Amino acid sequence: MEALKKTTPELTFEQYLVLEQESDVRHEFSDGQLMPIEATTKAHNRIKRNLIRQIETPTFDESACELFDENVLTQLTEGKKYVYPDVVISCDPDDTDPLIVKSPTIIIEILSPSTKKYDKTVKFFAYQRIPSIQQCIFVAQDSVEIKSFERSGQQWILTTLESLEDTLNIPHLDLSISLADVYANIF
């Protein structure tokens, strides 16, 4: 006998947007279903702040790129899948929707123990399908470890960094960031 499953009614993306703007809890949207986002830690926020400080330089400010943090949706599949990356950078001047990044160039996810598997698999597979994305960066918050995936044609090149002496390169922004700066006040 097949087990009974509790199902929730599917929402349209428009219904989701209304609910999301009224809710105290953020949700990602996947095929009509809401996926609540858990609260972050102080370490998570310090790492995010450290990264943003290193990225938002005068050179970045003069570029055509814009940086958004975890409170702005990123479209994975129009009308079907939307997520909140920790940091998303768009360098597309036509990416003008006031609520949604539709042409991300760089995605940064700060991994928590409870979401790292989902972020590194389901979300990363979806990110890879977005033609505008040039780099996906996954930053551990419970150890010194960054995995950076750069697009090279149809392939993704992985660089793993595991020492505070290592440097994270973000070629599209012509930027190099020391892991000591990423993990300042963490380890």
C-alpha positions in Angstrom: 0.0 0.0 0.0 1.3 3.4 -1.0 2.0 5.8 1.9 -0.2 8.9 2.0 1.7 12.1 1.4 0.6 15.4 2.7 0.7 17.8 -0.2 0.4 21.6 -0.2 -1.3 23.4 -3.0 1.0 24.8 -5.6 1.4 28.5 -5.8 2.0 30.6 -8.9 5.1 32.7 -8.9 3.0 35.8 -8.6 1.2 34.4 -5.5 4.7 33.5 -4.0 5.9 37.1 -4.5 2.9 38.5 -2.7 3.4 36.1 0.2 7.1 36.6 0.3 6.8 40.4 0.6 4.3 40.0 3.5 6.1 37.2 5.3 8.6 37.5 8.2 10.3 34.3 7.0 12.1 34.1 3.6 11.3 31.2 1.3 12.9 30.0 -1.9 10.4 29.0 -4.6 10.6 25.7 -6.5 7.9 24.5 -8.9 5.0 26.0 -6.9 6.3 25.0 -3.5 7.8 27.2 -0.7 11.1 26.2 0.9 11.8 28.1 4.1 15.3 29.5 4.6 16.8 28.9 8.0 18.4 31.7 10.1 22.1 32.3 9.6 24.9 32.4 12.2 27.2 35.2 13.2 30.0 33.4 11.4 28.0 33.2 8.2 27.3 37.0 8.4 30.9 37.8 9.2 32.1 35.9 6.2 29.5 37.5 4.0 30.5 41.0 5.2 34.2 40.2 4.8 33.6 39.1 1.2 31.5 42.1 0.3 34.1 44.5 1.8 36.8 42.9 -0.4 34.6 43.0 -3.5 33.1 46.4 -3.3 36.3 48.4 -4.1 36.5 51.7 -6.0 37.3 49.6 -9.1 34.2 47.5 -8.6 32.1 50.7 -8.1 33.3 52.0 -11.5 32.4 48.7 -13.2 29.0 47.9 -14.8 28.5 45.2 -12.1 26.1 45.3 -9.1 26.3 43.2 -5.9 23.3 42.0 -4.0 23.1 40.1 -0.8 20.9 37.3 0.4 17.7 39.4 0.4 17.4 39.6 -3.4 16.0 36.7 -5.4 17.9 35.1 -8.3 16.0 33.4 -11.1 17.0 29.8 -11.9 14.1 28.9 -14.1 11.6 31.6 -15.2 8.3 31.2 -13.3 9.5 27.9 -11.7 12.7 28.3 -9.5 14.0 31.2 -7.5 16.6 31.2 -4.8 18.4 33.6 -2.4 22.1 33.2 -2.9 24.2 34.8 -0.1 25.9 37.1 -2.6 25.0 37.5 -6.3 26.8 39.8 -8.8 25.2 40.8 -12.1 27.3 42.6 -14.8 24.4 42.7 -17.3 23.2 46.3 -17.8 19.8 44.9 -19.0 19.3 43.0 -15.6 16.9 45.7 -14.4 14.0 43.9 -12.6 13.6 45.6 -9.2 13.1 42.3 -7.3 15.0 39.6 -9.2 18.5 39.1 -10.6 17.9 37.4 -13.9 21.4 37.4 -15.4 23.8 36.6 -12.5 27.5 36.6 -13.3 29.0 35.4 -10.0 27.2 33.5 -7.2 28.6 33.1 -3.7 27.1 30.6 -1.3 28.3 30.5 2.4 27.7 26.9 3.4 26.0 26.0 6.7 26.2 22.4 7.9 22.5 21.9 7.3 22.3 23.3 3.8 25.7 22.6 2.2 24.7 19.4 0.5 21.7 21.1 -1.1 23.7 24.2 -2.1 26.5 22.2 -3.6 24.3 19.8 -5.5 20.7 20.9 -6.4 21.5 24.7 -6.4 24.8 24.3 -8.2 23.4 22.1 -10.9 20.8 24.8 -11.5 23.4 27.6 -11.5 25.4 25.7 -14.1 22.5 26.0 -16.5 22.4 29.8 -16.4 24.4 31.0 -19.4 25.4 34.3 -17.8 27.1 32.7 -14.7 30.9 32.7 -15.0 31.8 31.6 -11.4 30.2 29.9 -8.5 32.0 30.1 -5.1 31.2 27.9 -2.1 32.6 29.1 1.2 32.6 26.8 4.3 31.8 28.5 7.5 32.9 25.8 9.9 36.4 25.3 8.4 38.8 27.1 6.0 37.7 25.8 2.7 36.5 27.5 -0.5 35.6 25.7 -3.7 35.5 28.0 -6.7 34.0 26.8 -10.0 34.9 28.9 -13.1 33.1 28.4 -16.4 35.5 27.6 -19.3 33.4 27.0 -22.4 31.1 24.1 -21.6 33.2 22.9 -18.6 33.6 24.0 -15.0 37.1 24.3 -13.6 37.3 23.6 -9.8 39.9 25.3 -7.6 39.9 24.2 -3.9 41.4 26.5 -1.3 42.1 25.3 2.2 44.7 27.6 3.8 44.5 31.2 5.1 47.5 31.9 2.9 45.6 30.9 -0.3 44.0 33.5 -2.6 40.6 33.4 -4.1 40.6 34.7 -7.7 37.6 36.3 -9.3 38.8 36.9 -12.8 35.7 38.5 -14.1 36.1 41.3 -11.6 40.0 41.3 -11.9 40.1 40.6 -8.2 42.1 38.5 -5.8 41.1 38.0 -2.1 43.2 36.5 0.6 41.4 33.7 2.6 42.8 35.5 5.7 40.6 38.4 4.7 37.6 36.2 4.0 37.9 34.4 7.3 38.9 37.5 9.4 37.4 37.2 12.9 36.3 33.6 12.3 39.5 31.5 12.8 
